[in-house]
Amino acid sequence: MLNESAKTYGHIIWDWNGTLLDDVDIVIGAMNTLLKRRNLPLLGKEKYKKIFTFPVKEYYAQLGFDFSIEPFEKLAVEYMTELNSDKYQFKLYSGVVKILECFPGGRAD
């Protein structure tokens, strides 16, 4: 059972975005705001999953951003500002809290 085996771990490391945090629709929505402002084609889930890559600058280029017009750094700040605006409601994937509570120190409060 997970609860018993979880007690043997001293540390766990989680990837936040897309693993604990259900944020795919939010990151697509934030990016679509930037794309709309520039009259670029909008992004859907299928395309996002197909083209998202690291370094993230390559992802922006695949979306059609022209770094000779706007530097990537400016676009990245604009994206993060949009993403952190009050209009998005981030949430955890269903069941995450229950899983985390199986590990020592993993409390819901």
Secondary structure, 3 states (H helix, E strand, C coil): CHHHHHCCCCCCCCCCECCCECCHHHHHHHHHHHHHHCCCCCCCHHHHHHHCCCCHHHHHHHHCCCCCCCCHHHHHHHHHHHHCCCCCCCCECCCHHHHHCCCCCCCCC
